[in-house]
């Protein structure tokens, strides 16, 4: 794995502000966010480059600043199973802080991406402080609830609903969406096959609900109202 760490001052990034604006860290007080900003660094990951591989020693937790990162596992027969597509503002690989010494999935950049890197050793030093530890554990519990709801969504809703829910979560309720993700990536992210997604797109196109040309999706008939 190769990734280039770039000093924050060279990239003009306010690390504390980036952390503050991330929903995952909203529950931390100002002092704790400043402490996190002191221990992290910025990494730039090129398109198709791996941030880490499944089974690799888990030394860092990450916050995606820009771009998209795909998390996937490899099956015994060599297939890739996409777990999720990380969007800007999301924290990932926090599992190595407590549960595992090695990354349970691989992380590959779908586009050029910038991430904040939080070293495991540095976070563990902060967790030795009771106030920080209590705040941080509360954040992890909130994320676990979100993931449980996401799994339920994948198993109880139909493909069309999952498709539009994914678009809204990734890009907001827009009439024109520019996506760097391939149809294969989107199919994996919503828990379906590329063939099923292709059939869905064909039907939505024929019904004049969407128009998908290249990397641009035009929403022709508002689906957001019935998503709830």
Secondary structure, DSSP 8 states (H G I E B T S, - for coil): ---EEE-HHHHT--HHHHHHT-GGGTTS-HHHHHHHHHHEEEEEE-TT-EEE-TTSB--EEEEEEES-EEEEEE-TTS-EEEEEEE-TT-EE-GGGGTT-SB-SSEEEESS-EEEEEEEHHHHHHHHTSHHHHHHHHHHHHHHHHHHHHHHHHHHHS-HHHHHHHHHHHHH-S-SEEE--S-HHHHHHHTTS-HHHHHHHHHHHHHTTSEEEETTEEEE-S--HHHH-
